[in-house]
């Protein structure tokens, strides 16, 4: 089969991509909830939007996600969470990890800069044989554009 590789833990499918976001935070690890508590996104029709609540999600029970994580709201900086995620990704047989990344010192309106986590994620991927081209996993970085961007932040 093209774009697959046999590995000691099974077959890796390089046509399967998993997007991985490092923007989550909790009071325990980060001093506050990050991204779990974003605003309640309003409906695009003002008439419909007026019938729904406004404000922010209120973790830990009410989070900004359609699905509640099995690990509970977590911090992307928690090494145990990262290890668990890499184990789950390895077990999925996905061949490409797409790492969401903002240029240095930038983040979206609900988050904080996470560029320091890029090498941590790459190291964890390596420990789980989910590594860069030539072994078991390709790593692709998804650069998020931002307002006010200039050549200083270009790769």
Backbone as a ProteinNet text record, in pm:
[ID]
protein_1_A
[PRIMARY]
XXXXXXXXXXXXXXXXXXXXXXXXXXXXXXXXXXXXXXXXXXXXXXXXXXXXXXXXXXXXXXXXXXXXXXXXXXXXXXXXXXXXXXXXXXXXXXXXXXXXXXXXXXXXXXXXXXXXXXXXXXXXXXXXXXXXXXXXXXXXXXXXXXXXXXXXXXX
[TERTIARY]
84.4	0	90	59.8	139	115.2	216.8	209.9	180.5	223.9	213.9	350.8	370.1	496	464.9	524.1	509.8	603.8	554.4	632.2	605.3	690.5	671.2	535.7	473.5	342.4	226.9	257.4	152.2	185.6	83.5	100.5	78.4	162.8	148	94.7	-10.6	-72.3	-34.3	51.9	99.3	-1.6	-112.4	-219.5	-318.4	-296.7	-385.2	-313	-379.1	-321.3	-401.9	-332.3	-397.4	-350.4	-445.7	-413.1	-397.5	-290.5	-260.9	-242.8	-321	-320.6	-261.1	-168.3	-100.5	-148.8	-268.5	-313.3	-400.6	-412.5	-501.2	-427.4	-498	-437.4	-537.1	-484.5	-566.7	-506.5	-588.6	-535.2	-418.5	-424.9	-319.5	-183.3	-178.9	-51.2	-18.8	-122	-101.6	-154.2	-214.5	-267.3	-407.4	-461.6	-597.2	-635.2	-763.8	-807.3	-770	-715	-681.2	-750	-824.2	-899.2	-1021.6	-1022.9	-1142.5	-1253.9	-1219	-1314.8	-1343.1	-1328.4	-1348.2	-1493.3	-1517.4	-1652.2	-1751.5	-1876.9	-1984.7	-2002.4	-1974.8	-1978.7	-2123.7	-2156.1	-2295.3	-2336.4	-2464.1	-2520.7	-2503.5	-2486.1	-2462.6	-2587.1	-2704.3	-2828.4	-2861.2	-2858.4	-2882.8	-3016	-3118.5	-3248.3	-3239.1	-3168.4	-3150.6	-3052.6	-2944.8	-2842.6	-2899.7	-3000.5	-3057.3	-3127.7	-3161.8	-3231.2	-3134.8	-3005.3	-2905.7	-2822.9	-2766.1	-2683.6	-2557.3	-2505.6	-2378.5	-2280.8	-2155.4	-2054.5	-1946.7	-1896.1	-1786.3	-1825.3	-1757.1	-1770.5	-1711.7	-1762.9	-1721.8	-1667.4	-1540	-1481.5	-1482	-1474.8	-1442.9	-1563.2	-1686.5	-1800.8	-1838.2	-1840.6	-1879	-1752.4	-1714.1	-1590	-1618.1	-1524.8	-1535.8	-1497.3	-1578.3	-1552.6	-1683.1	-1698.2	-1817.3	-1814.4	-1695.3	-1678.1	-1598.3	-1631.3	-1560.8	-1444.8	-1322.3	-1207.1	-1206.8	-1167.8	-1158.1	-1061.6	-958.5	-860.7	-908	-1030.9	-1085.3	-1015.9	-1063.2	-991	-845.6	-754	-613.2	-528.5	-405	-306.2	-215.6	-192.1	-98	43.4	67.9	200.6	219.9	116.8	125.7	196.2	314.2	388.6	312.3	232.2	154.3	47.9	-13.2	-113	-46	67	139.1	176.7	227	262.8	139.6	28.6	-94.7	-140.1	-134.7	-175.6	-87.5	42.8	133.1	107.8	77.6	42.7	-84.3	-184.5	-310.1	-288.5	-207.6	-180.8	-106.7	-8.5	64	-27.5	-120	-213.6	-313	-332.5	-431.2	-382.6	-251.9	-187.2	-179.5	-210.8	-195.2	-47.2	-15.2	123.9	173.9	84.7	127	64.6	149.2	105.2	114.1	1.4	-0.8	-8.8	98.9	110.5	70	-34.5	-78.9	22.7	62.8	169.3	150.1	163.7	167.3	313	344.8	481.4	516.6	644.6	687.3	616.4	579.4	515.1	373.9	314.8	178.2	85.1	-44.3	-148	-280.7	-384.4	-516.4	-573.8	-695	-756.1	-786.3	-790.6	-824.7	-705	-587.3	-474	-353.3	-242.8	-113.5	-9.5	103.9	207.9	249.7	271.6	308.9	429.9	506.1	618.2	718.8	724.4	816.3	775.4	650.9	604.6	641	679.5	710.7	820	935.2	1036.1	990.9	907.8	857.1	768.9	681.8	595.2	679.4	777.7	863	940.1	989.3	1059.1	965.7	842.6	745.2	710.2	691.7	661.7	776.4	898.4	1015	1017.3	988.1	988.4	885.9	782.6	677.1	687.5	807.2	831.3	739.3	697.2	616.3	705.5	798.8	897.2	904	992.8	1006.4	1049.4	1005.6	1034.6	1153.8	1134.2	1239.8	1218.4	1138.9	1108.4	959.6	884.8	746.4	644.4	681.5	580.3	640.7	567.4	605.4	545.7	610.8	555.3	540.9	422.6	392.3	348.5	395.8	358.3	259.2	146.4	43.1	62.9	108.7	132.7	1.6	-39.8	-163.5	-132.4	-202	-178.6	-241.2	-192.8	-243.9	-250.3	-332.9	-341.2	-214.5	-175.2	-57	72.5	63.9	182.9	275	405.2	502	614.8	713.6	823.2	897.6	893.5	962.2	913	786	727.3	720.6	768.3	766.4	869.9	839.6	936	1048.4
-116.4	0	124.2	218.2	341.1	431.6	505.1	599	531.8	409	341.3	283.2	252.9	193.7	96.1	-20.9	-119.6	-81.4	-84.2	-48.6	-155.8	-165.5	-271.5	-264.8	-147.7	-134.7	-141.1	-163.3	-173.5	-90.4	-64.7	11.9	159.6	242.9	388.4	434.4	515.6	567.7	714.6	744.4	880.4	969.7	913.1	994.3	1040.1	998.4	1035.6	1140.4	1256.5	1367.9	1391.2	1424.3	1462.5	1603.4	1693.4	1829.8	1832.8	1897.4	1902.7	2047.7	2088.2	2226.5	2233.1	2325.7	2338.5	2460	2502.8	2630.5	2617.3	2500.5	2481.3	2498.2	2555	2577	2558.1	2530.9	2513.3	2593.8	2626.3	2699.5	2626.3	2494.9	2417.8	2436	2433.1	2440.3	2581	2660.4	2787.7	2909.7	2884.9	2994.5	3037.9	2983.3	3015.9	2920.7	2919.8	2843.3	2921.5	2851.6	2912	2830.1	2896.3	2841.6	2760.8	2701.4	2629.1	2728	2851.7	2951.3	3062.3	3032.3	3139.8	3186.2	3293.7	3351.4	3253.3	3268.2	3193.3	3255.1	3179.9	3232.4	3257.6	3383.1	3415.7	3363.7	3339.3	3303.6	3421.9	3395.5	3503	3588.5	3534.9	3611.7	3680	3813.7	3883.9	3848.4	3819.6	3783.8	3651.4	3556.8	3427.5	3441.8	3518	3535.3	3595.6	3681.2	3748	3650.9	3532.9	3435.5	3341	3358.9	3273.7	3353.6	3285	3356	3413.8	3514.5	3575.6	3558.5	3581.7	3571	3472.1	3402.1	3307.4	3170.2	3069.7	2936.4	2940.7	2856.3	2855.5	2717.4	2690.3	2561.6	2540.2	2419.4	2301	2229.4	2255.7	2183.1	2233.8	2362.1	2423.2	2469.3	2399.9	2433.2	2471.3	2542.6	2582.4	2468.9	2364.4	2247.9	2172.5	2114.4	2034.3	1900.8	1857.4	1730	1752.1	1676	1688.2	1589.5	1637	1546.1	1440.1	1320.4	1210.6	1244.2	1323.9	1364.4	1486.3	1529.8	1652.6	1773	1894.6	2010	2002.9	2011.8	1988	2106.4	2105.8	2203	2137.5	2207.2	2157.4	2151.1	2216.4	2216.4	2100.6	2021.7	1909.4	1792.8	1754.8	1646.4	1514.4	1484.3	1360.4	1362.4	1477.7	1492	1475	1540	1529.5	1384.5	1314.2	1173.3	1090.5	1114.2	1041.9	1071.3	1197.6	1233.6	1165.9	1163.7	1100.8	950.2	887.4	744.6	721.6	807.2	793.9	815.1	914	939.6	821	768.5	651.3	532.5	511.3	398.9	417.8	541.1	568.3	528	509	475.9	594.9	716	835.4	856.4	904	921.6	1063.8	1162	1302.2	1377.2	1441.5	1528.2	1670.9	1741.1	1881	1965.8	2034	2111.6	2255.7	2302.1	2439.9	2530.3	2635.9	2720.6	2864.3	2957.7	3099.7	3144.9	3247.9	3301.6	3344.8	3354.3	3386.6	3508.3	3493.7	3598	3632.5	3556.9	3583.2	3470.8	3504	3406	3462	3379.4	3430.9	3505.7	3557.4	3638.5	3560.3	3428.7	3346.3	3276.3	3295.7	3218.1	3300.5	3231.9	3291.6	3226.8	3291.8	3232.1	3092.9	3002.6	2865	2815.6	2906.4	2860.6	2777.2	2798.4	2718.6	2572.2	2541	2402.2	2322.2	2390	2318	2214.4	2248.8	2143.5	2036.2	2072.8	1974.9	1872.4	1919.3	1828.5	1741.1	1800.4	1721.7	1615	1648.6	1549.5	1436.6	1472.5	1369.9	1281	1340.4	1262.1	1164.5	1210.6	1126.2	1009.2	1036.2	929.1	820.5	857.1	761.4	713.8	726.8	685.2	756	874.5	957.2	1071.7	1039.8	1141.6	1185.4	1277.5	1342.8	1243.8	1266.2	1191.3	1095.8	976.3	877.3	772.7	803.5	704.8	673.3	707.1	663.1	773.2	897.2	1000.9	1127.4	1190.9	1322.6	1424.8	1537.2	1645.6	1765.2	1820	1935	2047.2	2168.4	2280.4	2367.6	2395.6	2481.5	2621.5	2714.9	2851.9	2928.7	2986.1	3061.7	3206.3	3260.7	3401	3488.5	3609.2	3699.6	3840.7	3921.4	4060.5	4131.7	4229.7	4305.4	4230.4	4126.1	4044.7	4119.4	4104.7	4166.5	4068.2	4111.3	4021.4	3967.4	4035.6	3991.8	3855.3	3823	3696.9	3591.1	3621.7	3521.7	3414.9	3293.4	3183.1	3197
0	0	0	-88.7	-98.8	22.1	62	174	308.5	323.4	452.5	486.1	612.3	657	768.4	760.6	868.2	980.9	1102	1220.4	1324.2	1426.6	1526.3	1595.3	1598.5	1662.6	1562.5	1434.7	1334.1	1211.4	1132.7	1009.9	1038.7	977.3	984.7	849.7	851.5	729	713	615.4	595.7	524.7	481.9	423.9	530.8	654.6	765	850.1	866.5	942.2	1070	1176.5	1301.7	1336.2	1354.8	1396.1	1546.9	1593.4	1735.6	1778	1877.4	1924.3	2064.8	2084.5	2214	2291.8	2267.9	2325.4	2450	2507.7	2623.3	2755.8	2854.1	2984.5	3097.5	3216.7	3336.8	3451.7	3551.2	3666.7	3733.4	3739.3	3806.8	3740.2	3608	3535.4	3485.9	3455.3	3386.2	3462.6	3578.4	3658.3	3621.1	3511.9	3466.8	3354	3321	3204.4	3079.3	2982.3	2854	2745.6	2664.5	2551.3	2590.7	2706.4	2750.1	2782.8	2807.8	2856.3	2754.3	2625.1	2527.6	2523.4	2451.2	2447.3	2385.7	2423.8	2359.3	2221.4	2119.4	1983.5	1944.5	1909.7	1877.6	1740.1	1726	1596	1502.7	1373.4	1277	1251.3	1279.1	1261.2	1394.2	1398.9	1525.7	1592.7	1513.6	1571.9	1647.9	1591.1	1657	1773.4	1751.8	1855.2	1982.9	1969.1	2087	2181.8	2133.7	2218.8	2291.7	2271.4	2334.7	2434.9	2534.2	2632.6	2569.9	2634.9	2594.7	2708.8	2678.8	2783.2	2745	2844.5	2824.7	2878.6	2828.4	2887.2	3027.8	3116.6	3256.9	3294.9	3265.4	3301.2	3452.2	3500.9	3422.5	3362	3408.2	3351.7	3212.4	3192.4	3065	2994.3	2888.4	2818.2	2673.8	2614.5	2474.6	2382.8	2381.6	2297.8	2276.6	2160.1	2131.9	2205.4	2243.3	2311.3	2438.9	2541.8	2669.5	2670.1	2692.7	2685.4	2795.4	2758.1	2854.3	2967.7	2937.2	3038.2	3118.3	3097.4	3156	3091.9	3119.3	3064.9	3112.5	3019.7	3049.4	3005.4	3050.4	3006.4	2903.6	2794.8	2694.5	2749	2861.3	2923.6	3022	3043.3	3137.2	3068.1	3116.8	3051.4	3046.5	3149	3148.3	3038.7	3016.9	2910.3	2774.7	2756.4	2629.4	2600.8	2701.5	2683	2645.4	2712.6	2681.5	2538.8	2499.6	2363.6	2258.7	2282.5	2185.4	2177.7	2291	2289.8	2207.8	2227.3	2154	2004.4	1969.1	1827.3	1766.9	1837.8	1788.1	1767.6	1859.4	1848.3	1734.3	1690.2	1584.6	1446.1	1428.7	1301.4	1207.3	1254.9	1171.5	1144.4	1026.3	987.7	991.3	1004	1000.6	1117.2	1196.6	1304.9	1253.3	1248.4	1204.7	1330.2	1361.6	1483.6	1456.7	1524.5	1511.2	1580.6	1513.2	1565.6	1520.7	1613	1581.8	1581.2	1504.6	1510.1	1653.2	1684.3	1820.9	1880.4	2005.2	2086.7	2042.8	1952.1	1907	1948.2	1959	1990.3	1943.1	1944.4	1910.2	2030.8	2015.1	2121	2248.4	2240.8	2357.2	2420	2364.2	2410.9	2446.7	2461.3	2492.3	2401.5	2380.6	2295.6	2345.2	2249.8	2285.3	2207	2146.9	2064.6	2144.2	2275.6	2357.2	2365.8	2330.5	2335.1	2210.4	2101.8	1977.9	2000.3	2058	2078.8	2178	2273.7	2370.9	2300.2	2210.1	2133.6	2041.4	1974.3	1885.1	1962.3	2080.4	2162.6	2205.1	2244.6	2285.4	2167.1	2050.1	1930.2	1902.4	1916.5	1894.9	1992.9	2119	2220.6	2189	2116.1	2083.2	1938.7	1882	1744	1646.2	1680.3	1592.5	1548.8	1461.8	1435.5	1292.6	1270	1141.2	1034.6	915.6	794.3	807.3	762.2	763.9	871.6	970.4	1072.8	1064	1167.1	1171.5	1146.1	1160.6	1147.9	1092.1	1001.4	954.7	1050.2	1066	1145.6	1053.4	1048.3	965.1	1058.5	1036.1	1120.8	1045.3	1109	1051	1108.6	1025.9	1072.1	1063.2	1174.8	1181	1147.1	1047.2	1013.7	1120.7	1131.1	1232.9	1177.7	1239.4	1198.3	1241.2	1165.1	1199.2	1173.2	1094.4	1065.6	972	990.6	901.4	874.8	798.2	761	881.3	992.5	1113.5	1158.9	1128.4	1175.1	1066.3	945.9	839.1	866	821.6	837.4	738.8
[MASK]
+++++++++++++++++++++++++++++++++++++++++++++++++++++++++++++++++++++++++++++++++++++++++++++++++++++++++++++++++++++++++++++++++++++++++++++++++++++++++++

